[in-house]
């Protein structure tokens, strides 16, 4: 048991290094569990730096992960288990934490939010954000569903992230291309086949405490569109009319209430259609694509640190943005990178907050088909969305690359 007056003890599964540091800064003693196959040793050393102990296991071994969680909780008097990383390993971690009585959320709430098919069914049952959709266990069932629903439709794996396996199906050739792509990538079912929602897209970041959901910010997102819908830019805060913002708030809070979500961050994607806001998907974690940095740049609000301050008992106080922040991603030709220029000039710009270009001459640039195959990004601050767009465009213009393009033809619909 934890001695009276001692720091609260927290076990985090798959915590990013800054999460461990910020949890410690909020007064927690932290134990961490990671899969060494997912990160290099240098990164694991960063996690260990602020943890009482770093424990390693294979996340694909669900029984082993659950046993390690139970052993650690009992051995050290852990009061809370959190998993804020990738969704794939959340189910066994949250289920074991709930069994032990140390999960701030019901496992069912986390499961229904992270599973696109289950979330869509829950919303339909309660008449909230209703979207015509079918769940399909196999690619053959997807084909059958596309024959029943009016085309075009969007198809996606129910439990994947990062735009992997997402496609707009307009005809038989689109379906064939998608089937080949998900089969090659090993993206197995279940899948969701749903009506093609049209309108501007937004990401909504929330922080929940004791079942009360606070909207921390709404970010406008731009994508490549069909066929892959890969994000190209994000702008925070999103330029919205008050009534649009209120409608988005209501739908997202309604979703989290229906799921029974009690504590922590959630990232919910919305399309604002002519019929009102419609939920695309949601995850019980922070948004990717550097959205937390956009919030901090625009509002001086560290949503990552706020998670642990909230867990320690502080009230949630959503920020008021003072600036505009934007992230712009690089989309370059696929092939061998021969040379790159302009990185120093970009870093010297006073409005550039972060530049990420993880390639060097001699590296192969992949074809961009999802969020994981983009070619880096820049984060800028500005006084308006228009100024932010201009600044991202200037950065893209300064990045000059010489690429020996791949000889083989890229997949149909790829971004080259």
Buried (B, 14 or more C-beta within 10 A) or exposed (E): EEEEEEBBBBBBBBBBBBBBBBBBEBBBBBBBBBBEEBBEEEBBEBBBEBBBBBBEBBBEEBEEBBEBBBEBBEEBEBBBBBBBBBBEBBBBBBBBBBBBEBBBBBBBBBBBBBBBBBBBBBBBEEEBBBBBBBBBEEBEBBBEBBEEBEBBBBBBBBBBBBBBBBBBBBEEEBBEBBBEBBEEBEBBBBBBBBBBBEBBBBBBBBBBBEEBBBBBBBBBBBBBEBBBBBBBBBBBBBEBEEEBBEBBBBBBBBBBBBBBBBBBBBBBBBBBBEEBBBBBBBBBBBBBBBBBBBBBBBBEBBBBBBBBBBBBEEEBEBBEBEBBBBBBBBBBBBBBBEEBEBBEBBEEBEBBBEBBBEBEEEEEBBBBBBBEBBBBBBBBBBEEBEBBBEBBEBBBEBBEBEBEEBEEEBBEBBBB
